[in-house]
Amino acid sequence: QVQLVESGGGLVQPGGSLRLSCAASGILSRFYVMGWYRQATGKQRELVATITSGGTTNYGDSVKGRFTISRGNATNTVFLQMNNLNPEDTADYYCRVRDADDHWGQGTQVTVSS
């Protein structure tokens, strides 16, 4: 029942910024974790950032100080503000929700040019 739709990916210059959005529907539990994960070519999928239903955030080491995860105030949406992007951030970015189950979006491509 949970559906996740990501948007906001694209091509950006090094040092630039992007804001990803994940629109979630069908979350019935008060207690859940939403997050962003990424997978670059030839690498394992890794944690980018998570935020709990209570507002607690967690970040992967490689994005601390550059990325910010947040929730919309009035919509079932989670955002990822990405600043000071570098080519190493190039990856497919996936939205994830964990409640009683595990749900993944289809992903959105982020490419940071050299």
N, C-alpha and C positions, 0 to 999 in steps of 0.2 A: 504493500500500500504506500510506503514511503517512496517518494520520487524526488530526485535531486537534479537540478538543471544548472550547470555552470555557464558563466559568460564573462567576458572581459579580457580574454586572452588575445594575443596578437604579437606583432613585431614591434620592438622598442629598441632605442639606442642605448648603449652602455651608459650607466648613470641616470637613466630615465626611470619612470614610474609607471606602474599599471595597478589597476584595482579590479580584482576578481570578485564576482558575486556568485553565490550559490543560493538558489531559490528552492526551499524545501517545502514539501507538502506531505501530509499524512502522518506526521509525528504525533503519537497519542500519549506518550509517556512524558511526565514532568521531568524525569531524570534521563538525560542523554548527553552525549558528547558529539559535537560537530568539529570537523577539522579539514585541513588541506594536506594532501600528500602529493608528492611529485615523483616522476620517474623519467630520468634522462636516458638517452640511448646507451645501451650497454651497461646500465647500472640498475641496482635494486631500487624499488620504490621506498621512499623515505619520508619521514615525518617533516612537515613544514610547520604547522601550527594547529593547535586544538583549542576549543573553548567549550566549557561545560554549560549545562543549562543554568547553573548558578553563577556563571561569569568568570570562572577560573580559567586562565590561559596558560598555555605551554608552547614553547617554540623549539624547533630544531636548532642545534648550535650554529649551523651555517647561515641562519637568517636572523638571529637575534640582533636587535638594534636596527634592523632594516625593514622588517615586515611587521605588520600589525593585524591581528585578527579581531574582528568585532561582530556583533550581532545587530541587526536592525531593531529599532525601538518598537515599531508597529507592524513589521512584516516578518514572516518566517524566512529570513534571509541572513546569511553569514557572509562577511566580506573579508577579503585579504588585500590590504594595502601594501604594495611592494614598492619600496623606494631604493634608490641607488643600485639598480639592477646591474648585474655583470653577466658575461657570457656563461658562467657556471650555473646560472639560474635557468638556463634554457632547459625545458622539460615539458612533459605533459602534466598538468596539474589536475588533481582529482579531489572532489568534495566527498566527504565521508560522514555518515551519521551512524552512531552506535546507540541503540536503545536496548531492547530485548534481542534485537537482531543487528546485522551488519549491512549497511547500505552504501552503495557507491554511485556517484555520478558517472557520466560518460567521459568526462575530462575536457579540458581546454588547453590548447597549445600556447605556450609562452616561448618566444624566441627573442633572445637578446643578441643583437648583431655586434660584431667585433669592430 
